[in-house]
Amino acid sequence: MAQKTWHTLTIITLIFTILSIVGESTSTTAAPWYENLPAVTMDYKVHIDPGKEDCYYQYVQPGATFYASYQVLKGGDGMCGFAVRHPNGQLVHPYEWRQSAEYADQTSTGGYYAVCIDNQFSRFASKLVNLYLSVIRYDMWEKYAKEVEELDMNIKNFTSSIQFVERNVNDILQYQYHSRARESRDYNLLMDNNTYILRWSFIQIIAIAATGTLQVYFVRKLFEVKDNSSKTRI
């Protein structure tokens, strides 16, 4: 029983170890969501303690443009050190004790840049520094521009389709208008014919009735017998 429990605990420990390794590997390989954007800009206000140096790391895609600048806002003599280190370890912006400075790499080889702000020469006064970092991928902008152009073309095609549909709708409306006009004309002709037929039918009925009445009258006149005659006239 103890051996079975030991095997169960060993299996559970092994499963947790595998899951932790997988989680660490996925966390290390997964890139931040903003690294694939065409442009990333960050503006920080950082507080540098006296006698300290703070470094900030920014990932730059290969071929992107990296820009970093700083400006001391307040504190002490209003100056601090600034240095930028390339991902290959080379110091691309040498250390300078200034109020403000900037660095730009137009075509980066890619990797993590280290931007360091130094306040070691100030033993008592802390500094408030405004740090600005930007990474711009112009190739992505060109891609987005092409997509916008394609979208514009799609919009133009959509507009053309709408105009084509509008022309067809106008043609259908004109056809319906002519159909309604023909229908109205036929209906009016039908009503006129109906009135004409009813009128002449009524006149013919009156004429036939009058003719019949006259015929009956004259036939009766032929067989009429006078009182002063003893013979019947045939």
WOBELGI-V697434 format. One record per run of one state. SS is the DSSP state (a for helix, b for strand, c for the rest). FROM is the first residue (numbers start at 1). TO is the last residue. If there is no record, write none. Layout:
ss=SS from=FROM to=TO
ss=SS from=FROM to=TO
//
This chain:
ss=c from=1 to=1
ss=a from=2 to=29
ss=c from=30 to=32
ss=a from=33 to=36
ss=c from=37 to=38
ss=b from=39 to=48
ss=c from=49 to=52
ss=b from=53 to=60
ss=c from=61 to=64
ss=b from=65 to=74
ss=c from=75 to=79
ss=b from=80 to=85
ss=c from=86 to=90
ss=b from=91 to=98
ss=c from=99 to=99
ss=b from=100 to=105
ss=c from=106 to=110
ss=b from=111 to=118
ss=c from=119 to=126
ss=b from=127 to=136
ss=c from=137 to=137
ss=a from=138 to=222
ss=c from=223 to=234
//
